[in-house]
Amino acid sequence: MPTKLLTLSLISDITSRINSQEDLNTLLSEIMGITRDVLHTEGSSLLLYDKENDQLVFNTTSGLKEESLAHLTVPRGKGIAGMVLETLKPEIVNDAANDPRIFKAIDQKVGYVTRNLICVPMVAQGEVQGVLEAVNSLDNRDFNQTDIKILRYLSNLAAIAVKNRLLIDNLNLRANELNCLFQISQALANIQSSDEFMDLAVKTISEVLQVDRVCLNFEKIEKRGLPRSKSKGFSDQIQDEDVVGLLFNDKADWMYKGFKVIAANSPQGLQLTHKGLFQHSMILFPILKNKEWLGSLVVSDKTSRTRFDEMDIRILRTLTNQVGEAYTALQVKIQSERLKNIDRDMQVAAMIQKHSLPIIPKQYSLLEFDTYYQASREIGGDFYDMVVHGKDEVSVIIADVSGKGTPAALFMEFSKTVLQQEVSKTTSTSEALFNANQILQDKSGFLMFVTAMLVRINMTKKELTYSSAGHNLQIIYRKKHHKIQHLSGKGQPMGIGKCEFSEHTVSYMPGDLLVLYTDGVTEAMNLKEELFSEERLESVILSHINDPPEVIRQAILQKVSEFVGEAEPHDDLSLFIIRLN
């Protein structure tokens, strides 16, 4: 029988730590230890799913030969673990010696004898994360369906931990990218020479990737005072013809792939390391324009002495694209064609920003949605978002960044990433805004602020929990009383200073309507400098109150457009309409 119960306090401890900043490997190791204790087995293993190679990889083990098992792989459909990956159904083997499905190659490699085992899939939010297995019951008992239930629960916790950490890593990566791009964009606005630009680009790439050596080189440019190359950590030898030939003689084979990694033990790498250009790993990126080679970015030797991974490649690809575009813009500036280039860049930025907004479904569970965003310029600072917590609970956000144009757009992307991350980590709306405010102050350095309304909708309890960060009054229509009420809360805009945010919970009834908006709606101005006003907005809503959210949104936009007439828009405009059923 098991020697340790899967107690409520133990479950609560694991669950709380899943969303913490604790090292993932430490947490998974403890889950493996708990698996051994609860099921009373010699060992347990967690195999993560390698989607690219469609196989399982031993990640964390407990009680087994950890060093021997580390990084061993199991193909899909091979052995019990591979079969569970294939079918996503749990398996029990109580006579491993006579079961032909056992992948005996693993036992042979590590010098281990499997007597019996139990294996279940790890799935989080519909995505396969791997499998979890326990091996050899200590009291020689047969595994049963009760063990399946216990191991399934533990595998769910492990899957959520892995999934959450991947999400957090991706969000942090996105925030890092945006912060870097913002630094380059801000600096470009004040740069008076191309030397300053090259210094900034090399310095930023070196700091963001934490590498010893960076070389930025441009070839197809008009020689009008523009430097062709800038490097850090490389000797002048990197410009020698024989070295350039070693690096780029095969560029036609990889330039459209977007990068090339050179390993130190490869024939090409051995020649380059002999010349002192790198020690561990080198990566090359083309700088292209309209599929034509403009130049290259060469980066080598991470300070951690690890290889370049997928995250590094993603960041470098983004940086390379931005550096190429920025240098082209600088060249155009020197040639007195700056306005034309800026206009093009702004159009591209507007398209990127438009696609960066989330695609909100027309319906999720009992809720009906409709959204709209329009920048007053090519790009703007409003945004909306939705975070799904479960089948019966979501959070909706609408926000407005101070300022206009590129700085507001970049700060908007950064703020959206931070808010989404913090809303996903806590059930408290006030805590989410408080944590997001801390990050925006500590990490952004933008000297900008953002107002926001965060509403968490619990469809089971029919409750709205909300907090406001200096955002304008929001509208909730009560169907029972045919009356409009307002949502507001105590809290200043985020990014200004430390602040506590109040949290409120109200009930709703099926048929109620929630209208979230930015002040670009109510402060839309006509040629007489009159405002559209909250009263006009509420009047439009009441006149279409039984219509679907899409029709209500269309009616609001039509009335705003008729009111503004020929006047130029002076603020971004966003709507997020939710029918509460």
Helices and strands as residue ranges (DSSP letters): H 8-18, H 24-39, E 41-50, E 55-62, H 66-69, E 73-75, H 79-87, E 91-93, G 96-98, H 104-110, E 117-124, E 127-137, H 145-190, H 194-209, E 211-218, E 229-232, G 236-239, H 241-248, H 251-254, E 260-263, H 267-274, E 281-289, E 292-302, H 310-334, H 338-356, E 363-364, E 367-374, E 382-390, E 393-401, H 405-425, H 429-439, I 440-444, E 450-458, E 463-469, E 474-478, E 483-487, E 504-507, E 512-517, H 519-522, H 533-543, H 549-564, E 573-580
